[in-house]
């Protein structure tokens, strides 16, 4: 299955492309300032929502079907492309009406109208085909091409705040480059695709719709918050919030890639009807729990420094939002095991309902929390929303899929989180690097001391590396003797 190798390909490409994109966005923020950057984030949120109208869950659905029946690829590709073009036209009309209806500065309207044209290129993005075949190297290249072209256009052509409209052209360049690469590679590997056969299948749309609506609800929860704040708050506050949210979404991409990579294996394990499905989820959940446990404190401690380094001192007020989002990131990665298990097993409607409930919680809480505590309290809404998603998907996964709940691990996690909170409070006035070292060092000692499975896992790694080292040394010794 090569899960580790595939995820490595995706992670390296994502890290490289996100670094390039983030550099261009940070450059954009510094050039145009918080106010114009707030305009960009507002328009970008609208584009992201439009993009999900175009996808409507057809990507994950197509990857799942190809993983089950590779021979269905030619028919499925043109069915999905046809549906996406129809949905893209709907998204275009929606963006145009939205741009003309809202009362915002001309820069926002201009950017929204350019984005409306960009969505017509999105149906030709075919990364989901390569996902179905587990060709994650091709997915990685496609993603790298898109993000690199986007970043290059911004870095080369945006030099003043009144040039914010160029970001729309940058988006078009990235989508077009990735689409061309994907089409050429698909035509080479699946020659039957050359025979174009546009076919709008309502059955495919009906089956993919729950996945698509789930994604829409997630975007409403994440990007819809930017739109809500755009109506409630000053443009500077929208800029602070959008800057923090952009970092979160960039890092959230690694969660998506993690399950993007695992989904075909989940599908096959589920249809095998043996213990492999439970085993796959349990092992992954434990590894992710350890990763989140050590990553979240670093995220919280480093958030102000990251905002300063990325956007400049003007954007430091957004660091509190970024700190709240560290908790959201950890919960999202953990509950992703339940969400994608439901999708793999064909219960995407339940996953959709969980996202709906989580989004409703966020939408209701954001105006209330902003009114009570200003921008600093808005992050709590996302934590509540993600816990709603986690509770719903866990409940149904344990009953519909018979997934075992690692209660002992969850109990230890609760105790370790309490320890982290205590350490963060005690080291509040300690310098950045020393604070990270103290918190991570104490946490590592306690976790290894109290978790026997982690000790066994680490011991296995050490023993394996010792065997590898001895093998290399023996080979070197034989070469020298010869």
DRENDO-1510 file (C-alpha; in Angstrom, 1 decimal, always signed):
<recs>
REC; n; res; u; v; w
REC; 1; UNK; +0.0; +0.0; +0.0 .
REC; 2; UNK; +3.1; +2.3; +0.5 .
REC; 3; UNK; +1.1; +4.6; +2.8 .
REC; 4; UNK; +4.3; +6.0; +4.3 .
REC; 5; UNK; +6.0; +6.7; +1.0 .
REC; 6; UNK; +2.9; +8.2; -0.5 .
REC; 7; UNK; +2.4; +10.5; +2.5 .
REC; 8; UNK; +6.0; +11.5; +2.3 .
REC; 9; UNK; +5.6; +12.5; -1.4 .
REC; 10; UNK; +2.5; +14.5; -0.5 .
REC; 11; UNK; +4.0; +16.1; +2.6 .
REC; 12; UNK; +7.2; +17.2; +0.8 .
REC; 13; UNK; +5.3; +18.7; -2.1 .
REC; 14; UNK; +2.8; +20.3; +0.2 .
REC; 15; UNK; +5.5; +21.7; +2.5 .
REC; 16; UNK; +7.4; +23.2; -0.5 .
REC; 17; UNK; +4.3; +24.6; -2.2 .
REC; 18; UNK; +2.9; +26.0; +1.1 .
REC; 19; UNK; +6.2; +27.6; +1.9 .
REC; 20; UNK; +6.3; +29.3; -1.5 .
REC; 21; UNK; +2.6; +30.3; -1.3 .
REC; 22; UNK; +3.0; +31.5; +2.3 .
REC; 23; UNK; +6.0; +33.6; +1.3 .
REC; 24; UNK; +3.9; +35.2; -1.4 .
REC; 25; UNK; +0.9; +35.8; +0.9 .
REC; 26; UNK; +3.2; +37.3; +3.6 .
REC; 27; UNK; +4.8; +39.5; +0.9 .
REC; 28; UNK; +1.3; +40.5; -0.2 .
REC; 29; UNK; +0.2; +41.4; +3.3 .
REC; 30; UNK; +3.3; +43.5; +3.9 .
REC; 31; UNK; +3.0; +45.3; +0.5 .
REC; 32; UNK; -0.8; +46.2; +0.7 .
REC; 33; UNK; -1.2; +46.6; +4.5 .
REC; 34; UNK; -3.8; +45.2; +6.9 .
REC; 35; UNK; -6.8; +47.0; +5.3 .
REC; 36; UNK; -6.3; +45.9; +1.7 .
REC; 37; UNK; -5.2; +42.5; +2.9 .
REC; 38; UNK; -8.6; +42.2; +4.7 .
REC; 39; UNK; -10.2; +42.9; +1.2 .
REC; 40; UNK; -8.2; +40.0; -0.2 .
REC; 41; UNK; -9.1; +37.6; +2.6 .
REC; 42; UNK; -12.8; +38.5; +2.2 .
REC; 43; UNK; -12.7; +37.8; -1.5 .
REC; 44; UNK; -10.6; +34.6; -1.1 .
REC; 45; UNK; -13.1; +33.2; +1.4 .
REC; 46; UNK; -15.8; +33.7; -1.3 .
REC; 47; UNK; -13.7; +31.9; -3.9 .
REC; 48; UNK; -13.1; +29.0; -1.6 .
REC; 49; UNK; -16.8; +28.6; -1.0 .
REC; 50; UNK; -17.4; +28.8; -4.8 .
REC; 51; UNK; -14.7; +26.1; -5.3 .
REC; 52; UNK; -16.6; +23.7; -3.1 .
REC; 53; UNK; -19.7; +24.3; -5.2 .
REC; 54; UNK; -17.7; +23.1; -8.2 .
REC; 55; UNK; -16.3; +20.1; -6.4 .
REC; 56; UNK; -19.5; +19.1; -4.5 .
REC; 57; UNK; -17.7; +16.0; -3.1 .
REC; 58; UNK; -17.0; +14.6; -6.6 .
REC; 59; UNK; -13.3; +14.4; -6.0 .
REC; 60; UNK; -13.3; +12.1; -3.0 .
REC; 61; UNK; -16.2; +10.2; -4.5 .
REC; 62; UNK; -14.3; +9.6; -7.7 .
REC; 63; UNK; -11.2; +8.6; -5.9 .
REC; 64; UNK; -13.2; +6.1; -3.8 .
REC; 65; UNK; -14.9; +4.6; -6.9 .
REC; 66; UNK; -11.6; +4.3; -8.8 .
REC; 67; UNK; -10.0; +2.5; -5.8 .
REC; 68; UNK; -12.9; +0.0; -5.9 .
REC; 69; UNK; -13.1; -0.3; -9.8 .
REC; 70; UNK; -10.2; +1.0; -11.7 .
REC; 71; UNK; -11.8; -0.1; -15.0 .
REC; 72; UNK; -14.5; +2.6; -14.5 .
REC; 73; UNK; -12.0; +5.4; -14.9 .
REC; 74; UNK; -12.8; +6.6; -18.4 .
REC; 75; UNK; -16.5; +6.8; -17.9 .
REC; 76; UNK; -16.2; +8.3; -14.4 .
REC; 77; UNK; -13.8; +11.0; -15.4 .
REC; 78; UNK; -16.0; +12.5; -18.1 .
REC; 79; UNK; -19.1; +12.2; -15.9 .
REC; 80; UNK; -17.4; +14.1; -13.1 .
REC; 81; UNK; -15.9; +16.7; -15.4 .
REC; 82; UNK; -19.3; +17.3; -17.0 .
REC; 83; UNK; -21.0; +17.7; -13.6 .
REC; 84; UNK; -18.2; +20.1; -12.5 .
REC; 85; UNK; -18.6; +22.3; -15.5 .
REC; 86; UNK; -22.4; +22.6; -14.8 .
REC; 87; UNK; -21.6; +23.4; -11.1 .
REC; 88; UNK; -18.9; +25.9; -12.1 .
REC; 89; UNK; -21.4; +27.9; -14.2 .
REC; 90; UNK; -23.6; +28.0; -11.1 .
REC; 91; UNK; -20.7; +29.1; -9.0 .
REC; 92; UNK; -19.8; +31.8; -11.5 .
REC; 93; UNK; -23.3; +33.3; -11.4 .
REC; 94; UNK; -23.3; +33.1; -7.6 .
REC; 95; UNK; -20.0; +35.0; -7.3 .
REC; 96; UNK; -21.1; +37.7; -9.8 .
REC; 97; UNK; -24.3; +38.3; -8.0 .
REC; 98; UNK; -22.5; +38.4; -4.7 .
REC; 99; UNK; -19.9; +40.9; -6.0 .
REC; 100; UNK; -22.6; +43.2; -7.4 .
REC; 101; UNK; -24.9; +42.9; -4.4 .
REC; 102; UNK; -22.6; +43.7; -1.5 .
REC; 103; UNK; -21.5; +47.2; -0.5 .
REC; 104; UNK; -17.7; +47.1; -0.4 .
REC; 105; UNK; -14.8; +49.0; -2.0 .
REC; 106; UNK; -14.2; +48.6; -5.7 .
REC; 107; UNK; -11.1; +46.5; -5.1 .
REC; 108; UNK; -13.3; +43.7; -3.6 .
REC; 109; UNK; -15.8; +43.8; -6.4 .
REC; 110; UNK; -13.1; +43.7; -9.0 .
REC; 111; UNK; -11.3; +40.7; -7.3 .
REC; 112; UNK; -14.6; +38.8; -6.9 .
REC; 113; UNK; -15.4; +39.2; -10.6 .
REC; 114; UNK; -12.0; +37.9; -11.6 .
REC; 115; UNK; -12.4; +35.0; -9.2 .
REC; 116; UNK; -15.8; +34.2; -10.9 .
REC; 117; UNK; -14.0; +33.5; -14.1 .
REC; 118; UNK; -11.3; +31.4; -12.3 .
REC; 119; UNK; -13.9; +28.9; -11.2 .
REC; 120; UNK; -14.6; +27.8; -14.8 .
REC; 121; UNK; -11.1; +26.3; -14.9 .
REC; 122; UNK; -11.5; +24.2; -11.8 .
REC; 123; UNK; -13.4; +21.3; -13.4 .
REC; 124; UNK; -10.2; +20.3; -15.2 .
REC; 125; UNK; -8.3; +19.6; -12.0 .
REC; 126; UNK; -7.9; +15.8; -12.0 .
REC; 127; UNK; -5.9; +15.1; -8.8 .
REC; 128; UNK; -8.6; +12.8; -7.6 .
REC; 129; UNK; -7.9; +10.4; -10.5 .
REC; 130; UNK; -4.3; +9.9; -9.3 .
REC; 131; UNK; -5.5; +9.6; -5.7 .
REC; 132; UNK; -7.7; +6.7; -6.7 .
REC; 133; UNK; -4.7; +4.9; -8.2 .
REC; 134; UNK; -2.6; +5.9; -5.2 .
REC; 135; UNK; -0.2; +7.8; -7.4 .
REC; 136; UNK; +0.5; +10.4; -4.8 .
REC; 137; UNK; +3.7; +11.5; -6.5 .
REC; 138; UNK; +1.6; +12.8; -9.4 .
REC; 139; UNK; -0.8; +14.5; -7.0 .
REC; 140; UNK; +2.2; +16.2; -5.3 .
REC; 141; UNK; +3.5; +17.5; -8.6 .
REC; 142; UNK; +0.1; +18.9; -9.6 .
REC; 143; UNK; -0.2; +20.7; -6.3 .
REC; 144; UNK; +3.3; +22.1; -6.5 .
REC; 145; UNK; +2.7; +23.4; -10.0 .
REC; 146; UNK; -0.5; +25.2; -8.9 .
REC; 147; UNK; +0.9; +26.8; -5.8 .
REC; 148; UNK; +4.2; +27.8; -7.4 .
REC; 149; UNK; +2.6; +29.6; -10.4 .
REC; 150; UNK; +0.2; +31.4; -8.0 .
REC; 151; UNK; +3.1; +32.6; -5.9 .
REC; 152; UNK; +5.3; +33.6; -8.8 .
REC; 153; UNK; +2.6; +35.9; -10.3 .
REC; 154; UNK; +2.1; +37.7; -7.0 .
REC; 155; UNK; +5.8; +38.1; -6.3 .
REC; 156; UNK; +6.6; +39.4; -9.8 .
REC; 157; UNK; +3.6; +41.7; -10.4 .
REC; 158; UNK; +2.1; +43.0; -7.1 .
REC; 159; UNK; +4.0; +46.0; -5.9 .
REC; 160; UNK; +1.3; +48.4; -4.7 .
REC; 161; UNK; -1.9; +48.1; -2.6 .
REC; 162; UNK; -4.1; +49.1; -5.7 .
REC; 163; UNK; -2.8; +46.0; -7.5 .
REC; 164; UNK; -4.7; +43.5; -5.3 .
REC; 165; UNK; -6.7; +42.4; -8.4 .
REC; 166; UNK; -3.6; +40.7; -9.8 .
REC; 167; UNK; -4.2; +37.9; -7.2 .
REC; 168; UNK; -7.2; +36.8; -9.2 .
REC; 169; UNK; -4.9; +36.3; -12.3 .
REC; 170; UNK; -2.4; +34.5; -10.1 .
REC; 171; UNK; -5.1; +32.0; -9.1 .
REC; 172; UNK; -6.0; +31.5; -12.7 .
REC; 173; UNK; -2.4; +30.8; -13.7 .
REC; 174; UNK; -2.0; +28.2; -10.9 .
REC; 175; UNK; -5.2; +26.4; -11.8 .
REC; 176; UNK; -4.5; +26.4; -15.5 .
REC; 177; UNK; -1.0; +25.0; -15.1 .
REC; 178; UNK; -2.1; +22.2; -12.8 .
REC; 179; UNK; -5.0; +21.4; -15.1 .
REC; 180; UNK; -2.7; +21.1; -18.1 .
REC; 181; UNK; -0.3; +18.8; -16.3 .
REC; 182; UNK; -3.1; +16.5; -15.0 .
REC; 183; UNK; -4.8; +16.3; -18.4 .
REC; 184; UNK; -1.7; +15.4; -20.3 .
REC; 185; UNK; -0.7; +12.7; -17.7 .
REC; 186; UNK; -4.2; +11.2; -17.6 .
REC; 187; UNK; -4.3; +11.1; -21.4 .
REC; 188; UNK; -1.0; +9.3; -21.5 .
REC; 189; UNK; -1.8; +6.7; -18.8 .
REC; 190; UNK; -5.5; +6.2; -19.7 .
REC; 191; UNK; -5.7; +6.5; -23.6 .
REC; 192; UNK; -9.5; +5.9; -23.6 .
REC; 193; UNK; -9.9; +9.4; -22.1 .
REC; 194; UNK; -9.0; +10.9; -25.4 .
REC; 195; UNK; -12.5; +10.1; -26.6 .
REC; 196; UNK; -14.3; +12.9; -24.9 .
REC; 197; UNK; -17.8; +12.0; -23.8 .
REC; 198; UNK; -19.6; +14.6; -21.7 .
REC; 199; UNK; -22.2; +13.0; -19.6 .
REC; 200; UNK; -24.1; +14.6; -16.7 .
REC; 201; UNK; -25.0; +11.7; -14.4 .
REC; 202; UNK; -27.4; +12.7; -11.7 .
REC; 203; UNK; -26.7; +9.4; -9.9 .
REC; 204; UNK; -23.1; +10.3; -9.4 .
REC; 205; UNK; -24.1; +13.7; -8.2 .
REC; 206; UNK; -26.6; +12.2; -5.8 .
REC; 207; UNK; -24.0; +9.9; -4.3 .
REC; 208; UNK; -21.3; +12.5; -4.1 .
REC; 209; UNK; -23.5; +15.3; -2.7 .
REC; 210; UNK; -23.3; +14.3; +1.0 .
REC; 211; UNK; -19.4; +14.5; +0.7 .
REC; 212; UNK; -19.7; +17.8; -1.1 .
REC; 213; UNK; -22.1; +19.3; +1.4 .
REC; 214; UNK; -19.8; +18.1; +4.2 .
REC; 215; UNK; -17.0; +20.1; +2.6 .
REC; 216; UNK; -19.3; +23.1; +2.1 .
REC; 217; UNK; -20.2; +23.0; +5.8 .
REC; 218; UNK; -16.5; +22.9; +6.7 .
REC; 219; UNK; -15.8; +25.9; +4.6 .
REC; 220; UNK; -18.8; +27.7; +6.0 .
REC; 221; UNK; -17.3; +27.0; +9.4 .
REC; 222; UNK; -13.8; +28.2; +8.5 .
REC; 223; UNK; -14.1; +30.8; +5.7 .
REC; 224; UNK; -17.7; +31.8; +6.5 .
REC; 225; UNK; -16.4; +33.2; +9.7 .
REC; 226; UNK; -14.3; +35.6; +7.7 .
REC; 227; UNK; -17.4; +36.7; +5.8 .
REC; 228; UNK; -19.3; +37.1; +9.1 .
REC; 229; UNK; -16.5; +39.2; +10.6 .
REC; 230; UNK; -16.4; +41.2; +7.4 .
REC; 231; UNK; -19.9; +42.3; +8.2 .
REC; 232; UNK; -19.4; +42.9; +11.9 .
REC; 233; UNK; -15.8; +44.0; +12.5 .
REC; 234; UNK; -13.3; +46.6; +11.2 .
REC; 235; UNK; -11.4; +45.7; +8.1 .
REC; 236; UNK; -8.2; +45.6; +10.2 .
REC; 237; UNK; -9.7; +43.0; +12.5 .
REC; 238; UNK; -10.7; +40.9; +9.5 .
REC; 239; UNK; -7.1; +41.2; +8.3 .
REC; 240; UNK; -5.8; +39.9; +11.6 .
REC; 241; UNK; -8.3; +37.1; +11.7 .
REC; 242; UNK; -7.7; +36.1; +8.0 .
REC; 243; UNK; -4.0; +36.1; +8.5 .
REC; 244; UNK; -4.2; +33.7; +11.4 .
REC; 245; UNK; -6.8; +31.6; +9.6 .
REC; 246; UNK; -4.5; +31.3; +6.5 .
REC; 247; UNK; -1.8; +29.8; +8.7 .
REC; 248; UNK; -4.3; +27.3; +10.1 .
REC; 249; UNK; -5.7; +26.4; +6.7 .
REC; 250; UNK; -2.1; +25.9; +5.4 .
REC; 251; UNK; -1.3; +23.5; +8.2 .
REC; 252; UNK; -4.7; +21.9; +8.0 .
REC; 253; UNK; -3.8; +20.8; +4.5 .
REC; 254; UNK; -1.5; +18.2; +6.0 .
REC; 255; UNK; -4.5; +16.7; +7.9 .
REC; 256; UNK; -6.4; +16.5; +4.6 .
REC; 257; UNK; -3.4; +15.0; +2.8 .
REC; 258; UNK; -3.0; +12.4; +5.6 .
REC; 259; UNK; -6.5; +11.1; +5.1 .
REC; 260; UNK; -6.4; +11.8; +1.4 .
REC; 261; UNK; -3.5; +9.3; +1.3 .
REC; 262; UNK; -5.2; +6.8; +3.6 .
REC; 263; UNK; -8.7; +6.8; +2.0 .
REC; 264; UNK; -8.1; +4.2; -0.7 .
REC; 265; UNK; -6.6; +1.8; +2.0 .
REC; 266; UNK; -9.5; +2.5; +4.2 .
REC; 267; UNK; -11.9; +1.6; +1.4 .
REC; 268; UNK; -10.2; -1.7; +0.7 .
REC; 269; UNK; -9.8; -2.6; +4.4 .
REC; 270; UNK; -13.5; -2.0; +5.0 .
REC; 271; UNK; -14.6; -4.2; +2.1 .
REC; 272; UNK; -12.2; -6.9; +3.2 .
REC; 273; UNK; -14.6; -7.4; +6.1 .
REC; 274; UNK; -11.9; -8.5; +8.6 .
REC; 275; UNK; -10.0; -7.0; +11.5 .
REC; 276; UNK; -7.7; -4.9; +9.2 .
REC; 277; UNK; -10.0; -1.9; +9.2 .
REC; 278; UNK; -10.1; -1.6; +13.0 .
REC; 279; UNK; -6.4; -2.2; +13.2 .
REC; 280; UNK; -5.6; +0.5; +10.6 .
REC; 281; UNK; -7.7; +3.1; +12.3 .
REC; 282; UNK; -6.4; +2.2; +15.8 .
REC; 283; UNK; -2.8; +2.4; +14.9 .
REC; 284; UNK; -3.2; +5.6; +13.1 .
REC; 285; UNK; -5.2; +7.2; +15.9 .
REC; 286; UNK; -2.5; +6.4; +18.4 .
REC; 287; UNK; +0.3; +7.9; +16.2 .
REC; 288; UNK; -1.7; +11.0; +15.6 .
REC; 289; UNK; -2.6; +11.5; +19.3 .
REC; 290; UNK; +1.1; +11.5; +20.2 .
REC; 291; UNK; +1.9; +13.9; +17.3 .
REC; 292; UNK; -0.8; +16.3; +18.4 .
REC; 293; UNK; +0.2; +16.2; +22.0 .
REC; 294; UNK; +3.7; +17.5; +21.3 .
REC; 295; UNK; +2.9; +19.8; +18.4 .
REC; 296; UNK; +0.0; +21.8; +20.0 .
REC; 297; UNK; +2.1; +23.3; +22.8 .
REC; 298; UNK; +4.8; +24.4; +20.4 .
REC; 299; UNK; +2.1; +26.0; +18.2 .
REC; 300; UNK; +0.6; +27.9; +21.1 .
REC; 301; UNK; +3.9; +29.2; +22.4 .
REC; 302; UNK; +5.3; +30.2; +19.0 .
REC; 303; UNK; +2.1; +31.8; +17.6 .
REC; 304; UNK; +3.0; +35.5; +18.4 .
REC; 305; UNK; +6.5; +35.0; +16.9 .
REC; 306; UNK; +5.1; +33.3; +13.9 .
REC; 307; UNK; +2.6; +36.1; +13.2 .
REC; 308; UNK; +5.3; +38.7; +13.6 .
REC; 309; UNK; +7.8; +36.9; +11.3 .
REC; 310; UNK; +5.2; +36.1; +8.7 .
REC; 311; UNK; +3.2; +39.3; +8.5 .
REC; 312; UNK; +5.0; +41.9; +10.5 .
REC; 313; UNK; +4.4; +43.5; +14.0 .
REC; 314; UNK; +1.1; +45.0; +12.8 .
REC; 315; UNK; -0.5; +41.5; +12.7 .
REC; 316; UNK; +0.4; +40.4; +16.2 .
REC; 317; UNK; -3.2; +40.9; +17.5 .
REC; 318; UNK; -4.1; +37.9; +15.4 .
REC; 319; UNK; -1.9; +35.6; +17.4 .
REC; 320; UNK; -4.6; +34.8; +20.0 .
REC; 321; UNK; -6.8; +33.5; +17.2 .
REC; 322; UNK; -3.9; +31.3; +16.0 .
REC; 323; UNK; -3.4; +30.0; +19.5 .
REC; 324; UNK; -7.1; +28.9; +19.8 .
REC; 325; UNK; -6.8; +27.2; +16.4 .
REC; 326; UNK; -4.0; +25.0; +17.7 .
REC; 327; UNK; -6.6; +23.1; +19.7 .
REC; 328; UNK; -8.9; +23.0; +16.7 .
REC; 329; UNK; -6.1; +21.4; +14.7 .
REC; 330; UNK; -5.5; +18.7; +17.2 .
REC; 331; UNK; -9.2; +17.7; +17.5 .
REC; 332; UNK; -9.6; +17.8; +13.7 .
REC; 333; UNK; -6.8; +15.4; +13.1 .
REC; 334; UNK; -8.1; +13.0; +15.7 .
REC; 335; UNK; -11.8; +13.1; +14.7 .
REC; 336; UNK; -10.7; +12.7; +11.0 .
REC; 337; UNK; -10.3; +9.0; +11.7 .
REC; 338; UNK; -14.0; +8.8; +12.3 .
REC; 339; UNK; -15.0; +11.2; +9.6 .
REC; 340; UNK; -13.1; +9.4; +6.8 .
REC; 341; UNK; -14.0; +6.0; +8.1 .
REC; 342; UNK; -17.6; +6.9; +7.6 .
REC; 343; UNK; -16.9; +8.1; +4.1 .
REC; 344; UNK; -14.9; +5.0; +3.2 .
REC; 345; UNK; -17.7; +2.8; +4.4 .
REC; 346; UNK; -20.3; +4.6; +2.5 .
REC; 347; UNK; -21.9; +6.5; +5.4 .
REC; 348; UNK; -21.0; +10.0; +4.1 .
REC; 349; UNK; -24.5; +11.3; +5.0 .
REC; 350; UNK; -23.6; +11.0; +8.7 .
REC; 351; UNK; -20.3; +12.8; +8.2 .
REC; 352; UNK; -22.2; +15.5; +6.4 .
REC; 353; UNK; -24.6; +16.0; +9.3 .
REC; 354; UNK; -21.7; +16.2; +11.7 .
REC; 355; UNK; -20.2; +19.1; +9.7 .
REC; 356; UNK; -23.6; +20.8; +9.5 .
REC; 357; UNK; -24.0; +20.7; +13.3 .
REC; 358; UNK; -20.4; +21.9; +13.8 .
REC; 359; UNK; -20.9; +24.8; +11.3 .
REC; 360; UNK; -24.1; +25.9; +12.9 .
REC; 361; UNK; -22.4; +26.0; +16.3 .
REC; 362; UNK; -19.6; +28.2; +14.9 .
REC; 363; UNK; -22.0; +30.5; +13.0 .
REC; 364; UNK; -24.2; +31.0; +16.1 .
REC; 365; UNK; -21.3; +31.5; +18.5 .
REC; 366; UNK; -19.1; +33.9; +16.5 .
REC; 367; UNK; -21.4; +37.0; +16.7 .
REC; 368; UNK; -22.1; +36.3; +20.4 .
REC; 369; UNK; -18.5; +35.8; +21.3 .
REC; 370; UNK; -17.4; +38.8; +19.3 .
REC; 371; UNK; -20.0; +41.0; +21.0 .
REC; 372; UNK; -18.9; +39.7; +24.5 .
REC; 373; UNK; -15.1; +39.6; +24.1 .
REC; 374; UNK; -14.1; +41.0; +20.7 .
REC; 375; UNK; -11.8; +39.2; +18.3 .
REC; 376; UNK; -9.9; +37.5; +21.1 .
REC; 377; UNK; -12.8; +35.2; +22.0 .
REC; 378; UNK; -13.9; +34.2; +18.5 .
REC; 379; UNK; -11.5; +31.3; +18.4 .
REC; 380; UNK; -13.6; +29.5; +21.1 .
REC; 381; UNK; -16.4; +29.1; +18.6 .
REC; 382; UNK; -14.2; +26.9; +16.4 .
REC; 383; UNK; -13.2; +24.7; +19.3 .
REC; 384; UNK; -16.8; +24.1; +20.2 .
REC; 385; UNK; -17.7; +23.4; +16.6 .
REC; 386; UNK; -15.0; +20.8; +16.2 .
REC; 387; UNK; -15.9; +19.0; +19.4 .
REC; 388; UNK; -19.5; +18.8; +18.0 .
REC; 389; UNK; -18.1; +17.1; +14.9 .
REC; 390; UNK; -15.9; +14.8; +16.9 .
REC; 391; UNK; -18.8; +13.7; +19.2 .
REC; 392; UNK; -21.2; +13.0; +16.3 .
REC; 393; UNK; -18.7; +11.1; +14.2 .
REC; 394; UNK; -17.4; +9.1; +17.1 .
REC; 395; UNK; -20.9; +8.1; +18.2 .
REC; 396; UNK; -21.9; +6.8; +14.8 .
REC; 397; UNK; -18.5; +5.2; +14.0 .
REC; 398; UNK; -18.6; +3.1; +17.1 .
REC; 399; UNK; -22.1; +1.9; +16.2 .
REC; 400; UNK; -22.2; +1.7; +12.5 .
REC; 401; UNK; -18.6; +0.6; +11.9 .
REC; 402; UNK; -17.9; -1.1; +15.3 .
REC; 403; UNK; -14.8; +1.0; +15.7 .
REC; 404; UNK; -13.2; +0.5; +19.1 .
REC; 405; UNK; -12.9; +3.6; +21.2 .
REC; 406; UNK; -9.4; +3.9; +22.8 .
REC; 407; UNK; -10.7; +4.9; +26.2 .
REC; 408; UNK; -7.4; +4.3; +28.0 .
REC; 409; UNK; -5.5; +6.4; +25.6 .
REC; 410; UNK; -8.2; +9.2; +25.8 .
REC; 411; UNK; -8.0; +9.2; +29.6 .
REC; 412; UNK; -4.2; +9.6; +29.4 .
REC; 413; UNK; -4.6; +12.3; +26.8 .
REC; 414; UNK; -6.9; +14.2; +29.2 .
REC; 415; UNK; -4.3; +14.0; +32.0 .
REC; 416; UNK; -1.5; +15.1; +29.7 .
REC; 417; UNK; -3.5; +18.1; +28.4 .
REC; 418; UNK; -3.9; +19.2; +32.0 .
REC; 419; UNK; -0.2; +18.9; +32.5 .
REC; 420; UNK; +0.4; +21.0; +29.3 .
REC; 421; UNK; -1.9; +23.7; +30.5 .
REC; 422; UNK; -0.1; +23.8; +33.9 .
REC; 423; UNK; +3.3; +24.0; +32.2 .
REC; 424; UNK; +2.1; +26.8; +29.9 .
REC; 425; UNK; +0.9; +28.8; +32.9 .
REC; 426; UNK; +4.1; +28.2; +34.9 .
REC; 427; UNK; +6.4; +29.2; +32.1 .
REC; 428; UNK; +4.4; +32.3; +31.0 .
REC; 429; UNK; +7.3; +34.7; +31.5 .
REC; 430; UNK; +10.0; +32.4; +30.1 .
REC; 431; UNK; +11.8; +33.2; +26.8 .
REC; 432; UNK; +10.4; +31.5; +23.7 .
REC; 433; UNK; +13.0; +28.8; +23.1 .
REC; 434; UNK; +13.5; +28.0; +26.8 .
REC; 435; UNK; +9.7; +27.7; +27.2 .
REC; 436; UNK; +9.4; +25.3; +24.4 .
REC; 437; UNK; +12.3; +23.1; +25.7 .
REC; 438; UNK; +10.8; +23.1; +29.3 .
REC; 439; UNK; +7.3; +22.2; +28.2 .
REC; 440; UNK; +8.3; +19.6; +25.6 .
REC; 441; UNK; +11.0; +18.0; +27.9 .
REC; 442; UNK; +8.7; +17.6; +30.9 .
REC; 443; UNK; +5.9; +16.3; +28.7 .
REC; 444; UNK; +8.1; +13.8; +26.9 .
REC; 445; UNK; +9.4; +12.4; +30.2 .
REC; 446; UNK; +5.8; +12.0; +31.6 .
REC; 447; UNK; +4.4; +10.5; +28.5 .
REC; 448; UNK; +7.1; +8.0; +28.0 .
REC; 449; UNK; +6.9; +7.1; +31.7 .
REC; 450; UNK; +3.1; +6.5; +31.6 .
REC; 451; UNK; +2.5; +5.0; +28.2 .
REC; 452; UNK; +3.8; +1.5; +27.8 .
REC; 453; UNK; +2.8; +1.3; +24.1 .
REC; 454; UNK; +4.9; +4.4; +23.3 .
REC; 455; UNK; +7.8; +2.9; +25.1 .
REC; 456; UNK; +7.4; -0.4; +23.1 .
REC; 457; UNK; +7.1; +1.6; +19.9 .
REC; 458; UNK; +10.2; +3.7; +20.6 .
REC; 459; UNK; +12.2; +0.6; +21.6 .
REC; 460; UNK; +11.1; -1.1; +18.3 .
REC; 461; UNK; +12.4; +1.8; +16.3 .
REC; 462; UNK; +15.7; +1.9; +18.2 .
REC; 463; UNK; +16.2; -1.9; +17.7 .
REC; 464; UNK; +15.3; -1.6; +14.0 .
REC; 465; UNK; +17.8; +1.2; +13.5 .
REC; 466; UNK; +20.5; -0.8; +15.4 .
REC; 467; UNK; +19.9; -3.7; +13.1 .
REC; 468; UNK; +20.2; -1.4; +10.0 .
REC; 469; UNK; +23.4; +0.2; +11.4 .
REC; 470; UNK; +25.0; -3.2; +12.1 .
REC; 471; UNK; +24.1; -4.3; +8.6 .
REC; 472; UNK; +25.7; -1.3; +7.0 .
REC; 473; UNK; +28.8; -1.7; +9.3 .
REC; 474; UNK; +29.1; -5.4; +8.4 .
REC; 475; UNK; +28.8; -4.5; +4.7 .
REC; 476; UNK; +31.4; -1.8; +5.0 .
REC; 477; UNK; +33.8; -4.2; +6.8 .
REC; 478; UNK; +33.4; -6.8; +4.1 .
REC; 479; UNK; +34.2; -4.2; +1.4 .
REC; 480; UNK; +37.3; -3.1; +3.3 .
REC; 481; UNK; +38.5; -6.7; +3.7 .
REC; 482; UNK; +38.0; -7.4; +0.0 .
</recs>
